[in-house]
């Protein structure tokens, strides 16, 4: 029976992926998020998380698996499988460090036994699970057929036969002066109970149990010599061990090993999602938007706030957005430090994670599956750049627009702030016209209110302030006309910088 991938619905990986500019990965905080998801990356998952797809069937295929794994009983079965397979790999790694042949062979036998039991338990548990996803139901069929097949049965039978032979071995150790003799087991009685009873008369209590050595402890030289002599006393059992180690040096099925890694794509992300979710934060599997479907998210938030600042359960403001009908561009204005850039980053992250087939940071969402995700963020001026910051911004926006299509998503943050207001507005309107002409979806954080009033394709959103004290940020991004001037007046009044107050202060000096 051919193997089953739980990442790809077809026999091969789709060739068409979401193109994400390298700068976008950094601008949107995706690099930090991926680092937080994969951690030490034991399973080499980052390459998969760095390749969002464009194929709707692949996205839905993965969403189905995530939906199955939201059931705690289902996820627990795969967590147990992952723990068992981790032990198998740990035993094999320890085997490779050892030099004594019989010890190496015994560790390989132990790894094979763990593999046998782990896969068998998984198969038994899967039989009663309420699976609905195509991927996991196909995998259940595959692994059931594998466990019932001749190859697995031969491995299990051979392993148990060798374990039984080794378990029946008995021998005796006799210490004579500085000599240790290894001999066949004799019928000498066990005096430990009698000695313990004798000393109990003197109030010494029960004897302490002997210190149990960890199975991971290596043998010393004396123990190796004892093992050699025991093997010489029982050649048949150790011959079986040697034959097993030779025949089953590669005992794990390749498809099982691939599955172990692929299922970690889901388990690792869900572990990350559990750390992120809170009373006010939710993660959901988004719908995929079509041309006629409004693009929206409810209670969306920036995952980068957790990876960068370790907020944990700290209060975090979530926001909504919606694009419907001819609307294609969100123009976000408002005061500094009001959450505008955070809001824009969150939208980019939503699009990226949706293209991975993963749950996204929102309560509900309907998101596009774009061909390209790019950013145009303000950059600090470089002294070595002969053309200046504005020229660099113009070159970068031209490159983005040349590759953008109706299926692209562009996130712009404080672009063209290096020039005068009049020039920035004129350039910004021209860029907006080109974005709308291409039909791309865009989010533009800007200081220039004029860009929020450029036609039916643009939606004005404003970073709100406290009604009682407009100098305080609420970090709510509201859908309403831009009103940056009003905020500037409030700030000027707060710090005594209105025209009238300044005139009153300098009048006596005249």
N, C-alpha and C positions, 0 to 999 in steps of 0.2 A: 504494500500500500504506500503510495507516495506521501512524503512528508507534508505537513501543514504549517504555513506561516501564519502567525497571529498578528503580523504587521501589514501584510500585503494580501489583498483578496485574490490576486492572480498568481500564476506560477513565477512571475518575475516582478521586480520593483518597477513602478512607473518611471518613465524617463523624464516626464515633465514635472518640474518642481517650481515652487514659489521662489523667485529670484529676490534675494534680500541683499542690498548693498552692504558692504563691510562697515561703512560708517553708520548705517542704520542700526546695526546690531549694537553698536556702542551708544548711539544717541538715544535709543529706546530702552537702554538698560537690559537688553536681552542677554548679553554676555554674562552679566552678574546673576541674572535669574537662572540661566542654565547651570552655572557653577553651583548655585544653591540647590538645584534639583538633583544633580548627579553626585555631588559631594566628591569623594575620592574616585568616583567612576570605576568601581570594581568590575562592572560589566561592559565597559567601553560603550556607553549609551550616548555620549555627547554627539557623536557623528549622526545619530538618528534625530536627536533633538535639534540639530543644526540644519536639517533638510526637510523643511515643511513642504507639503505636496500641493498639487493643483487638482488632483483627481478626486472628484466628489465621492466616488465609490470607496476609495481608500479612506477618506475622512470618515464616512459613515461606518465603515468596517471597524475602525478603531473606536469610534464612539459607542458602538454596540458592546465592545469588550469593556470599556469603562463603565457602561451602564450595568453590566453583569457584576462587575467587581465592586459596585457600591453596596451590594449585599454583603454584610459582614461575614456570613457563613461561607459564602463563595470565596471571598478574599482570604479568609483564614486557611482554606485548603491550599491555595497557591502560596501563601506565606510559609506554610509548613513544608511544601515541596521545595521552595527556595532554600529554606534552612537545611533541609536534608542534602540537597545538592551542594550547598556550600561546604558541608562537612565532608562530602566525597572529594571535592577539590582540595580541601585542606589535608586530607589523608594522603592524597596522591602527591601533593607538594612536599609533605613530610617524608614520604617514601623516597622521593628523589634526592633527599639530603642524606640518606643513610647509605652506609657502605657494606654492612654485613648482609650477605645474600639472603639468608633465611629471614632476617628481620625485614628486609625490603619486601620479600614475597608475602610475609604475614600482613604488612600494611596494605599491600595491594589487595589481598583477600578481604581485609576489613573494608576497604573502599568499595569493592565490588558488592559486598554484603549490604552496605549502606545504600548503594545505588539501587540494588534489587528491592530492598524494603521501601525506599522512598518512592520509586516508580509504582510499585504495587499498591502502596497506600493511596497514592494519588488516583490511580485507576479505580480503586474501590470507593473513594470519596466522591469522585466525579459522577458515579452512577446515579446518585440520588440528588444531585444539585439541579436547581431550576435554571438552567442555562438557556439563553435566548439568542446570543450572538452567533453569527455564522462561524467566527473564528474558533470560539471555545467548544462549540458543538462538534465542529469538524475535528478539533484536536482530541476530544473525548473519544470519537470513533477511532481515530488513529492509534491513540495510546492503548485503548482496549484491545485492538487487534494485535498490537505489538506485544503486549503482556501475554496474550493467549497464543502467540506464535512460538515456533520451535526454537528460534535463537534465544529468546528470553528464557524459555523453559530450560534449555541446555545450560545456560549461565547459572540459573538459580539452582538446578540440581547439582551441578558440579561444585558450586560454592558450598552448598550445605553438606555435601559428602566430605569435602576437605575439612570444614569446620567440625564435623562430628569426629573425624579421625584425630584431629589435633586435640579436641576436647576430652578424648578418652585416654590421652597419654598420662602416665603416672611414672614417677621416678623418685629416688631418694637421694638426699645429700648427707654425707657423713664427714664431719670435721675431725681430723686427727692431727693434733699439733698445728702446724702451719699448712696442712694439706687438706684440700677439699675433694672428696671423692663423689663422683656421680655414678649411681648404680640403679638397676631396675628397682621398682617399688617393692618393698617387703611388707610383711604383715605385722610390723611392730605396732603396738597399741599407741593411741594418742593420749599422752599423760597430761595434757593441758588442763582438762577438767579436774583431774585429781589434785594437781598442784594448786589450782585456784581454790578448791575446797579446803585444802590444808591450810593455806595462808589466810583464809577468811576467819579462822579461829582467833587470829591475832588482830582482828579489826582492820585489816588492810583493804577490805572492800573488794569489789570485782576488779579483775585485771583490766588494764587499759587495752582497748583494741589496738592492734598494730597499725602503724602509720600506712595509709594506703598511698602508694605511688601513683602519680598521674600516668595515664596510658600514653601521654605525650612525652614522658621522660625517655631520654636515650639510654641505651645500655652502656655500662662500663666494661672494662676489659675482662673482668672476672665473669660477668654475666654472659659475655660473648663466648667465653670458653665453656661455660656450663651449657649454653645452647648448642655448641658444636658437639659436645658429648651426648646430650639428649638426642640430637639428630642421628648420631651414630648408633644409639640404642634402639631407635625406632625409625629405621630407614624407609619403611613403606609409607608411613604418614607424611614424612617430609618429601618423599618422591612425588606424592600426590600434590603437595603444595607447590613444588617446583614446576610440575606439569601444568597446573592451573595458572600459575603466574606467566608461564610462557604462552599458553594458548589464549589467555584473556588479558594480555597486556593492554589492549584497547577494548575494554568491555562495554563502554558507554555508547549507546546508539547516537549517531551524529544528529539525527532529527530531535532527539530528546535534549541534547546539549544546545542546539539552536533555540529550541523552545525555552529552555531555562533562561537564556539571555533575553529573548524577545519579551517574555512575560514581565521581565524587570522594567521594561519601558513603562508599563502600566503601574506596577507596584511602587516603583520609585517615584513616579509623578504623584500618585495618590498619597503617598507618605508626605510629600511636599505640600499637597493641597490640604491635608489635615492640619499641618502646622500653620497654614495661612488663614484658614477659615476661622470665623469667630461669630459672636452673636449678631454683629452688624454686617458681617461679610459672608458672601456666599460664592460658590463656584458652580457653574452650570455647563451642560453640553449645549452649544449654540445650534440653532437652525442655520442652514446655509441659504443665503439670500440669492434670489434671482433678480433680473432686471425689474420685474414688477413688484418685488417684495421690499417693503421699507427696511432700511438698515437701522438697527437700534440696539441699545443695551440699557439695562436698568441696574442701578447700584453697581456700576463699574468702578474699579480702583486699580491703582498702580502697584504691581507686585514688587517693583524696585524699591518701594519704601520699606519693605520687610528685609530684603537682601542687603540694602545699604545701611539701614539704621537699626535693624533688629527690633522692630516695633512690637513683635509678639502680639499681645492682646490689647495694645494701646488703641485709643480711639482713632479711627480713620474715617474721613469723610468720603462717601461714595457719591457718584454722579451718574446722570442719565444723558443720553443723546438720541437723536432720531433724525434720519434723512428719508424723506418720502417724495414721491412724484419726481419733479425736476430737480430737487435739491441734491447737490453733490458736494458742497464745500461747507465745512464748519469754520467760521471765522470767530476766534476767541479773543476778546479784549477784556480790559479791566486793569486794576492796580497791580503793581509789582507784588511778588510774594503772595499772590492770591490763589495759586494752584493751577494756573493756566498750563504751564509746561507739563506738570504732573498729569493733568487731564489728557493732553495730547499724547504723552507717552503711553498712557493706559489704553488708548484707542489702538495705537500701533501694536501693543502687546496682545490685545484681543484678536486682532487680525492674524498675527503670527501664530499664536497658540491654537486658534481655530483651524489653521492650515496643517497643524500637526495631528488634528483629531482629538485634542486634549480638552478637558474642562477649562473654561476661561473664567477670569475673575469678574463675575457679574452674577446677578440673581437670575436674569433672563437675557437672552441676546439672539439676534439674527444678524449674521455677519457675512460679508462677501468672501469669495475664494479667489483672491487676485492673482495676476501673473507676476506682479512686481510690487515690492514694498521698499520705498526709498524715503530718505529724510533730507531736509535742508535746514540745518540748525546754524544759529549764529556762531561764528568762530572768532577767537581773539586774533587781532592783527599781528602778523609776523614781521619782524624787522627786516628779515631777509627777502620778503616778497616785494619786488620792485613795483608791482602794479597796484598794491594796496588791497584793503579788505573788500571794498565794494566790487572791484574787478574779480576777485576770487569768488565772491557770492554769485555774480552774474554767470561766470563760467560754470559753476556747479549747478545752478538752476537750469541753464541751457542743456547740460548733459542729462539732467533728470527728465526734462520735458521731451527731449529727443527720443528717449526710450519708453516714455509713458504711453499707455493705451487706455481705452475705455475700461479695462479691467484692473488698472493699477491703483495703488493707494499711496498718497504722498503726505508726509507730515512735515510742516514748516514751522519753525520756531524763531520768532523775532528776526525774520529775514529783512535785509536791506536797512537795518537801523544805523548803518555806518554813514548814511548820507542825509541830506536835508529832508524835512518832512514832505515838501512838495515833490521832490524827486522820488522819494520812497513810495509815496502814494501812486505816482504815475507808473513807476516800474511794477509795483504790486498789482495795480489794475490790469496791466498788460499780461502779467503772469497768470492772474486769475482767469482772464479771458481765455488764455491758452489751455489752462486746466479744464475749464468748462467745455471748451471746444472739443477736447479729446474725450470728455466724459469721465475723466478720472475722479475717484473719491479723494478728498483732501481735508486735512485739518490744518488751519493756519492760526498760530498764536502771534498776535501783532499788537503794537502800540497804536496803530492808525485806525481810528474808528471808521474812516471813509471806506475801507475795504469791506466792511460789514454791510455796506449799502450799495452793492453792485448788481443786483438783479435777483430773479427767482431762484437761481441755482445756489445762492449763498444763504446760509443760516447764521444769524448773529447770536453768539453766546457770550455771556459776561460773567466774570469772576465777581461774585457778590460780596458785599460788606455788611456789617452789623447795622441794622436800621437805626439803632440808638446811638451808635458810635461808628460812623462810616470809615474811620481809620483802622477799625478792627476787621480782619479777614475772616470770612466764614468757610472759605474753601469750597463753597458750592458754586458750580458753574451753571448759570440759569439761561434759558432760552428767552432772550428779550433784546430790544434794540440797544446798541452801544451807548454808554453814557459816561465815558471817561472824563469829560470836562467837569461833571458834577463832583466826581471823586477828587479831582485836582483842587477844586475850590474848597472842599472840606479840609483837605490837608493844608492848604495855604492858611485857612482860618485857624486851624489847630496850632500851627507854628508861627502865627502872627505875620504872615507874608502876603496878605491881600494888599491891593493897591492902597486902599484907604488907611489900613494900619501902618503900612510902610511910610506913607505921606505924613501921618500924624507923628511918627517917631522922628522923622528928619526935619519936620517943620521948625522946631525951636532952633535948630542949627542954622536955618536960613536967616 
